[in-house]
Amino acid sequence: MRALALTFDDGPDCRYTPMLLDLLKEAGASATFFVIAPRAASQPELIERMHREGHAIGLHCDQHVRHSSRDHAWCAHDADSALGRLREIGVKPLLWRTPWGDMAPWTARVAHERGLRLIGWTVDTNDWRGDRADEMFARTWPDLEPGAIVLAHDGIGPGALREGTEETIAYVRLVMEHTRRHRITLRPLA
């Protein structure tokens, strides 16, 4: 199957995630959301909507901290704490994208022990910078092909230089036009 995966980190966001979900629903598309556990736990209705509409929900973190700046025990505790919060709202992730995709020598072991598969990306929108949608699309369209994993953000995380995700949502609209033209399906990661 000719499929591309849109993935989103740092949410859910009470304002922007619903806008993104509306757009995906309108297009009949599905995505993968790597959630920050406290944000997800505070918005269980958004998480339920993601499930209901066919999106995958993966683990991002409990605290948005680089693994390479902490020790094994801290990373294991952060993963366990996040997984516990997510379990309380009915989510059992199988996928894990660490903050910034940063890994320490023990990250893979922590993932394996918890039955999680680590996920990176092949296309980085760098949307955290606040670039316009057309600029992000111009940089990324050559790589928007079957098998690609696109990194974007539905929430505002540490280090973001933007105040909202309107341009990311506009970028997703451009990606959808591109995938329709090229008969590429937008599917969540499995």
BAPALO-460716 format. One record per atom (N, C-alpha, C): residue in one letter; x, y, z. Coordinates in steps of 0.02 Angstrom, whole numbers, plus 50000, padded with zeros to 5 digits. Layout:
<lumgus>
AXYZ ...
</lumgus>
This chain:
<lumgus>
M500424994150000 M500005000050000 M500445006250000 R500245011149963 R500605017449959 R500365021950015 A500725021950072 A500505025750130 A501065029950158 L500875035550187 L501325040250219 L501045041350290 A501465042250339 A501245043250408 A501365050450430 L500815053850447 L500865060250480 L500905058850555 T501405061750589 T501465060850661 T501515067650695 F501235067950755 F501215074250792 F501445073250863 D501875077750887 D502145077450955 D501875083350997 D501975082551062 D501895087951112 D501175089751128 G500685085951105 G499995087351122 G499755082551175 P499095082151183 P498615086051145 P498565093251172 D498365097651127 D498245104651144 D497495105951138 C497215109051189 C496485109951191 C496215114251134 R496625118551105 R496395122751049 R496575119750982 Y497205117850972 Y497445115950906 Y497325108750887 T497355104150936 T497235097150919 T496535096050890 P496005098950918 P495345098150888 P495305100750816 M495655106250802 M495665109050734 M495995104050687 L496535101150709 L496895096250669 L496465089950659 L496135087650712 L495695081850706 L495125083150658 D494855089250659 D494315090950612 D494565090350540 L495165092950527 L495445092650460 L495565085450438 L495855081450482 L495975074350465 L495325070650452 K494815071950493 K494175068650484 K493845070550418 E493875076950403 E493595079450339 E493905075950279 A494545074350284 A494915071250229 A494895063650233 G494615060850286 G494615053650294 G495315050850305 A495735054750338 A496435052950349 A496545051250423 S497045047150436 S497235045350504 S497965047150516 A498145048250579 A498815050250597 A499025046850662 T499635048250684 T499895045650747 T500065051650791 F499825051450853 F499945056850901 F500385054150957 F500975057150966 F501415055451021 F501295060551076 V500945058351128 V500675063051177 V501125063751238 I501085069751267 I501385071051333 I500855068851383 A501015064051425 A500525060751467 A500115065451512 P500405070351547 P499985074651587 P499475078651545 R499675080651485 R499205084251441 R498645079551419 A498825073451403 A498315068551381 A497835067051439 A498115066151499 A497695064451557 A497215070051574 S497405076251559 S496965081951575 S496435083051520 Q496495079451465 Q496015080251409 Q495795073551382 P495495069451425 P495315062651403 P494815062651345 E494425067851338 E493935068151283 E494295068651216 L494855072151213 L495245072451151 L495545065651135 I495795062251186 I496085055651176 I495545050751152 E494955051151182 E494405046751160 E494225048251087 R494215054551069 R494075056451000 R494595053550953 M495235054050971 M495765051250930 M495635043750917 H495505040150971 H495355032950964 H494755031850918 R494215035350931 R493595034450894 R493695035750819 E494115040550803 E494215042450733 E494795038750700 G495065033650733 G495545029250701 G496275031250702 H496455035850747 H497145037950753 H497525033550802 A498165032950793 A498595029350840 A498845034350892 I498905031950954 I499165036151008 I499785032851036 G500335036451031 G500965033951056 G501205038151115 L501695035551149 L502005038951206 L502525043851181 H502505049851210 H503045054651200 H503445055151265 C503115056851321 C503465057651384 C502985059451439 D503245059551499 D502905062651556 D503185069651564 Q503855070151565 Q504195076551566 Q504605077151502 H504565082751469 H504905083651404 H505635085351416 V506045080051426 V506755080751443 V507155076151398 R507735078451377 R508185074251336 R508435068351377 H508385062351348 H508635056351383 H509375056751396 S509745059651349 S510475059851356 S510695064451414 S510235068351441 S510415072751497 S510245069551565 R509955063451563 R509755060151625 R510025053051627 D509945049751684 D510195042951690 D509645037851675 H509835031551675 H509375026151660 H508765026151706 A508885026951771 A508335026751819 A507835032251806 W508075038251790 W507615043751777 W507185042251715 C507505039851661 C507135038451599 C506625032851610 A506815027751647 A506345022351662 A505755024851702 H505895029151752 H505355031951793 H504895036351751 D505185040451708 D504775044851665 D504315040651621 A504585035451591 A504175031151548 A503625027751589 D503795025151647 D503295021751688 D502755026551712 S502955032451732 S502465037451754 S501995039251697 A502275040451638 A501855042251580 A501395036451561 L501655030451560 L501235024651542 L500675023651593 G500825024851657 G500305024351709 G499745029451699 R499935035651684 R499425040851671 R498995038951611 L499325036451559 L498955034751498 L498495028751509 R498735023951547 R498305018151564 R497665020351598 E497715025251642 E497135027751678 E496595030551632 I496785032651573 I496275035251525 I496175030351467 G496385024151477 G496245018951429 G496715018351369 V497315021151376 V497795020951321 V498375016351339 K498525011551295 K499105007251304 K499545007851242 P499995012651242 P500405013851183 P500855007951166 L500975007151101 L501455002251076 L502065005751045 L501985012251033 L502505016250999 L502755021651046 W503395023451039 W503695028551082 W504165032851041 R504035039251042 R504515044151015 R504755048351073 T505385048051088 T505675051751144 T505695059251127 P505715063551178 P505775070751166 P506375072251122 W506255076051070 W506755077951020 W507045071850984 G506765066050993 G507045059950964 G507715058150996 D507865061251052 D508505060351086 D508515053651123 M509055050051116 M509115043551150 M509775043051187 A509735039551241 A510325037951281 A510485030551270 P511065028251293 P511235021151283 P510715016351311 W510315018451359 W509825014051391 W509125014851364 T508995019551320 T508315020851296 T508015014651263 A508385011251221 A508115005351187 A507934999851237 R508334999051289 R508184994051340 R507544995851378 V507475002251396 V506865004451430 V506255003151386 A506325004551322 A505765003351275 A505604995951271 H506104991851262 H506004984651255 H505664981651318 E505894983651376 E505614981051438 E504874982951447 R504654988151412 R503964990451418 R503544988751356 G503834984851312 G503474982851252 G503334988451203 L503784993351201 L503704999151158 L504204998851100 R503975001051041 R504405001650983 R504595008950974 L505235010450971 L505475017250961 L505355019550889 I505125025650882 I504945028350816 I505315034950805 G505615035650748 G505925042050728 G505505045350675 W505835048350627 W505495051550571 W505975051850512 T505695052850453 T506095053650393 T506025060550363 V505495064150383 V505365070950357 V505225075350418 D505635080550427 D505555085150483 D505295091850457 T504705093750480 T504415100150459 T504765106050492 N505095104850549 N505375110350589 N504845115650604 D504225113350612 D503675118050623 D503725121850688 W504115119350735 W504215122650799 W504515129650791 R504835130850732 R505155137350721 R504655142850704 G504055140750682 G503555145750663 G503575147550589 D503885143350548 D503905144550476 D503195144250447 R503105147650390 R502455147450355 R502355140550324 A501725138650315 A501555132150288 A501865131050219 D501835136150176 D502115135350109 D502865134350110 E503215137450158 E503935136450165 E504085129250187 M503705126850235 M503815119950259 M503675115050202 F503145116250164 F502975111750110 F503515111850055 A503755117850039 A504275118449987 A504905114450006 R505065114350071 R505655110650094 R505545103150096 T504925101050109 T504805093950123 T504485090050066 W504165093350018 W503765089549969 W504165084149932 P504815085149916 P505165079749880 P505205073249920 D505145073649986 D505205067650029 D504525064850050 L503985067950028 L503315065650047 L503095060050000 E503375054250013 E503255048349970 E503045042550014 P502795037249983 P502595031350023 P503155029050069 G502975027550131 G503455025250180 G503735030850224 A503615037150205 A503875042750243 A503515043350310 I503885045750360 I503595047450425 I503735054850436 V503195058750438 V503255065950443 V503185068150515 L503665071950540 L503655074750607 L503365081750606 A502835082650645 A502535089250656 A502305089550728 H502005095050748 H501805096050818 H501105098850822 D500685095650863 D500015098350875 D499995102250940 G500545102150978 G500605105951040 G501225110251038 I501275114651086 I501855119051092 I502295116151147 G502875113751127 G503345110651174 G503905115351193 P504345113051238 P504915117051258 P505355118751198 G505575124951195 G506015127151141 G505645129651079 A504985129051077 A504615131351019 A504665138951012 L504745141150950 L504795148350937 L504145151250911 R503615147250913 R502965149550888 R502465149450945 E501915152850935 E501415153250988 E500815148750975 G500735146450912 G500165142250895 G500355137550839 T499885133250820 T500035128250769 T499625129250705 E499395135350693 E499005136650633 E499375134950569 E500025136550568 E500415135150507 E500515127650497 T500565123850552 T500615116550546 T499975113850516 I499405116350539 I498765114050512 I498715115750438 A498935121750419 A498935123650348 A499415119150309 Y499975117350338 Y500455112850306 Y500125106050295 V499775103450344 V499445096950337 V498945097250279 R498605102750271 R498135103550214 R498525102850148 L499115105850143 L499525105350082 L499765098150072 V499955094750125 V500165087750120 V499585083550095 M498985084850120 M498405081050098 M498275081950023 E498345088049999 E498255089249926 E498785085349887 H499405085449912 H499955081849880 H499815074349878 T499605071549935 T499495064349937 T498895062249894 R498395066549891 R497825064949846 R498055064649773 R498445069649753 R498685069949684 R499105063849666 H499495061449714 H499955055849701 H499695049149726 R499055049049745 R498725042849768 R499105039449824 I499285043449874 I499615041049933 I499115041549991 T499055036250029 T498595036050086 T498935038750148 L498565042350190 L498815044650254 L498565039750308 R499035035950337 R498855030850386 R499275031550449 P499005029450505 P499405029650566 P499935024150565 L500445025050605 L500955019850612 L500655014050651 A500875008050636 A500615002150671 A501154998950712 
</lumgus>
